[in-house]
Amino acid sequence: MSMCAICRRATQPGLHACPRHTAELRAWLAELPGQARLLEREFLAPAAAPAQGRIGGTGRATAPVPVDLRVVTLLGPGHADVLGADDDGTVPILAWLGAWAGYIAYTYPAVTRDPYGTAHVQPCDQAWPRHYETTAGYCVWLTRYLPYAAAHPWVGDLHRQLDALITRVRDLTHAVPHRHRQGAPCPQCQTFALDAVDGQLGITCDNCGHHLDNAAYAAHAAAVLHTHQTGDTAA
């Protein structure tokens, strides 16, 4: 039996990330480029131009608005070691994304053929995002390789680090996806704790972690409603 590296619950054979946490990874990677743009716009936008003929608009030299060093760190250059100590969300966004893309690329088995037609399996040299080495480009690349990442135990490190990074960025931008409590109880634990989260696929129970895709939840909710309307508790 396979076990999720994040929540330690049973998951599909051969996988180390359950549907719930795979959906979280996918949603965070979709969210991160927009969050990075918010950081740039809110914290690094150039100051307004001074009034004509006056420095600073007052005739007096004033100190510039202090820059938030946390934002400078997140948006600046740097280096990340994905399996080392750089795992608390303090590394630059682009460096962290590039490091994980490079790690995944190096572990991904690429098949090539030599001039004699012999097939060789060896790691890729580098990740090549179609949308260039940008935050958006790396997020798209990593999303495409999530099925591969989910088949390895280190997907737990990827989830933990991305969770820390997206939480750190949200603390600065205050842009947090909304949660929507669903009307039907969880089919696993029977509590009314099923939530849909903006940007995430499926419905997840906050109490036991049970995850349903949208079609499964719709069928479950319809069955619950039918039972309530007909009083048929044997269903």
C-alpha positions as CSV (number, residue, x, y, z in Angstrom):
1,M,0.0,0.0,0.0
2,S,1.4,3.4,-0.9
3,M,1.3,6.2,1.6
4,C,1.1,10.0,1.2
5,A,4.4,11.7,2.2
6,I,2.5,14.7,3.5
7,C,-0.5,13.4,5.5
8,R,0.7,9.7,5.9
9,R,-2.7,8.5,4.6
10,A,-3.1,5.6,2.1
11,T,-3.0,6.8,-1.5
12,Q,-3.0,5.2,-4.9
13,P,-0.4,2.5,-5.6
14,G,2.9,3.9,-6.8
15,L,2.1,7.5,-5.6
16,H,3.5,9.4,-2.6
17,A,1.0,12.3,-2.7
18,C,-2.7,11.9,-2.2
19,P,-5.2,13.6,-4.5
20,R,-5.8,16.4,-1.8
21,H,-2.2,17.4,-1.6
22,T,-1.6,17.0,-5.3
23,A,-4.4,19.4,-5.8
24,E,-2.8,21.8,-3.4
25,L,0.5,21.7,-5.2
26,R,-1.3,22.4,-8.5
27,A,-3.2,25.3,-7.1
28,W,-0.2,26.9,-5.4
29,L,1.8,26.8,-8.6
30,A,-1.1,28.4,-10.4
31,E,-1.4,31.1,-7.7
32,L,2.3,32.0,-7.3
33,P,2.9,34.0,-10.5
34,G,0.0,36.3,-9.6
35,Q,1.3,36.7,-6.0
36,A,4.7,37.6,-7.3
37,R,3.2,40.3,-9.5
38,L,1.3,41.7,-6.5
39,L,4.6,41.9,-4.6
40,E,6.2,43.8,-7.4
41,R,3.3,46.2,-7.8
42,E,2.6,46.8,-4.1
43,F,6.1,47.0,-2.7
44,L,8.5,47.7,-5.6
45,A,6.5,50.2,-7.7
46,P,8.5,53.4,-8.4
47,A,7.6,56.3,-6.3
48,A,5.5,59.1,-7.8
49,A,7.4,61.7,-9.7
50,P,8.1,65.0,-7.8
51,A,6.3,68.2,-8.7
52,Q,7.9,70.1,-11.5
53,G,10.7,72.3,-10.4
54,R,10.9,70.9,-6.9
55,I,12.7,68.0,-5.5
56,G,10.3,65.7,-3.7
57,G,7.5,68.2,-4.3
58,T,8.3,70.2,-1.1
59,G,11.6,71.9,-1.8
60,R,13.3,69.7,0.8
61,A,15.3,66.5,0.4
62,T,13.6,63.6,2.1
63,A,14.7,60.0,2.7
64,P,13.2,57.5,0.3
65,V,10.4,55.2,1.4
66,P,12.2,52.2,3.1
67,V,12.1,49.0,1.0
68,D,10.8,45.8,2.7
69,L,13.8,43.6,2.7
70,R,11.6,40.5,2.8
71,V,10.2,41.4,-0.6
72,V,13.6,42.2,-2.0
73,T,14.8,38.8,-0.9
74,L,11.7,37.0,-2.4
75,L,12.0,38.8,-5.8
76,G,15.7,39.1,-6.0
77,P,18.4,36.7,-7.3
78,G,19.9,34.0,-5.3
79,H,20.5,30.3,-4.9
80,A,18.4,27.5,-3.4
81,D,19.2,24.0,-2.3
82,V,15.9,22.1,-2.5
83,L,17.0,19.3,-0.2
84,G,19.1,21.4,2.1
85,A,18.5,24.1,4.6
86,D,16.7,26.5,2.3
87,D,13.3,25.3,3.1
88,D,11.5,27.9,5.2
89,G,10.3,30.2,2.4
90,T,13.1,32.8,2.8
91,V,14.8,32.0,-0.5
92,P,14.0,34.0,-3.7
93,I,11.0,32.7,-5.5
94,L,12.7,32.4,-8.9
95,A,15.7,30.6,-7.4
96,W,13.5,28.2,-5.5
97,L,11.5,27.4,-8.6
98,G,14.5,27.0,-10.8
99,A,16.2,24.7,-8.2
100,W,13.3,22.4,-8.0
101,A,12.8,22.3,-11.8
102,G,16.5,21.5,-12.2
103,Y,16.3,18.8,-9.5
104,I,13.3,17.1,-11.2
105,A,14.9,17.4,-14.6
106,Y,18.1,15.7,-13.4
107,T,16.2,12.8,-11.9
108,Y,13.8,12.4,-14.9
109,P,14.9,9.6,-17.2
110,A,15.4,10.8,-20.7
111,V,15.7,8.4,-23.6
112,T,18.1,9.2,-26.4
113,R,19.5,7.2,-29.3
114,D,23.0,7.3,-30.6
115,P,23.9,7.3,-34.3
116,Y,23.8,3.5,-34.3
117,G,20.2,3.4,-33.0
118,T,21.0,2.2,-29.5
119,A,18.7,3.7,-26.8
120,H,20.3,5.3,-23.8
121,V,18.5,6.3,-20.6
122,Q,20.1,9.1,-18.7
123,P,19.0,12.2,-16.6
124,C,18.2,15.4,-18.4
125,D,20.8,18.1,-18.3
126,Q,18.5,21.0,-17.5
127,A,14.8,22.1,-17.3
128,W,13.7,24.1,-20.3
129,P,10.5,26.0,-19.6
130,R,8.6,26.9,-22.8
131,H,7.6,30.2,-21.3
132,Y,11.3,31.0,-20.4
133,E,13.0,31.0,-17.0
134,T,10.4,33.2,-15.3
135,T,8.1,32.6,-12.3
136,A,5.2,31.8,-14.6
137,G,7.4,29.7,-16.9
138,Y,8.8,27.6,-14.1
139,C,5.3,27.2,-12.5
140,V,3.9,25.9,-15.7
141,W,6.9,23.5,-16.1
142,L,6.5,22.2,-12.6
143,T,2.8,21.7,-13.0
144,R,3.4,19.5,-16.0
145,Y,5.8,17.3,-14.1
146,L,3.6,17.0,-10.9
147,P,2.5,13.4,-11.9
148,Y,6.2,12.5,-12.0
149,A,6.9,14.3,-8.7
150,A,4.0,12.6,-7.0
151,A,5.6,9.2,-7.7
152,H,8.6,10.0,-5.5
153,P,8.9,10.4,-1.7
154,W,10.6,13.8,-2.1
155,V,7.3,15.2,-3.1
156,G,6.8,15.7,0.6
157,D,9.7,18.2,0.6
158,L,8.3,19.9,-2.4
159,H,4.9,20.3,-0.7
160,R,6.3,21.5,2.6
161,Q,8.6,24.1,1.0
162,L,6.0,25.4,-1.4
163,D,3.5,25.7,1.5
164,A,6.0,27.8,3.4
165,L,6.8,29.9,0.4
166,I,3.2,30.6,-0.6
167,T,2.3,31.3,3.1
168,R,5.2,33.8,3.4
169,V,4.1,35.6,0.2
170,R,0.4,35.7,1.3
171,D,1.4,37.3,4.6
172,L,2.9,40.2,2.6
173,T,0.2,40.6,-0.1
174,H,-2.8,39.6,2.2
175,A,-4.3,37.9,-0.9
176,V,-5.7,34.6,0.4
177,P,-8.0,32.2,-1.5
178,H,-11.4,31.9,0.0
179,R,-12.8,28.7,1.4
180,H,-16.4,27.6,0.7
181,R,-18.1,25.2,3.2
182,Q,-20.2,22.6,1.3
183,G,-23.7,21.6,2.4
184,A,-23.3,17.8,2.4
185,P,-21.4,15.9,5.1
186,C,-18.2,14.1,4.5
187,P,-18.9,10.6,3.3
188,Q,-15.9,9.3,5.2
189,C,-16.3,10.8,8.7
190,Q,-19.9,12.2,8.4
191,T,-18.9,15.7,9.7
192,F,-19.9,18.9,7.9
193,A,-16.4,19.9,7.1
194,L,-16.1,19.6,3.3
195,D,-14.6,22.7,1.8
196,A,-13.9,24.0,-1.7
197,V,-11.0,26.4,-2.0
198,D,-10.6,28.9,-4.7
199,G,-8.2,27.7,-7.3
200,Q,-8.1,24.1,-6.1
201,L,-9.7,21.2,-7.9
202,G,-12.1,19.0,-5.8
203,I,-13.6,19.1,-2.3
204,T,-11.6,18.3,0.8
205,C,-12.7,17.4,4.4
206,D,-11.0,19.6,7.0
207,N,-11.7,17.0,9.6
208,C,-10.3,13.8,8.1
209,G,-8.7,14.9,4.9
210,H,-11.0,12.9,2.6
211,H,-10.9,14.3,-0.9
212,L,-13.5,14.1,-3.7
213,D,-13.3,15.4,-7.2
214,N,-16.2,17.7,-8.3
215,A,-18.2,15.0,-10.0
216,A,-17.9,12.6,-7.0
217,Y,-19.0,15.4,-4.6
218,A,-22.0,16.3,-6.9
219,A,-23.1,12.7,-6.9
220,H,-22.7,12.4,-3.1
221,A,-24.6,15.7,-2.5
222,A,-27.4,14.5,-4.8
223,A,-27.6,11.2,-2.9
224,V,-27.7,13.0,0.5
225,L,-30.4,15.3,-0.7
226,H,-32.5,12.4,-2.1
227,T,-32.2,10.6,1.3
228,H,-33.3,13.7,3.1
229,Q,-36.3,14.3,0.8
230,T,-37.5,10.7,0.8
231,G,-36.5,9.7,4.3
232,D,-34.8,6.6,2.9
233,T,-32.0,6.0,5.5
234,A,-31.3,2.6,4.2
235,A,-29.5,4.0,1.1
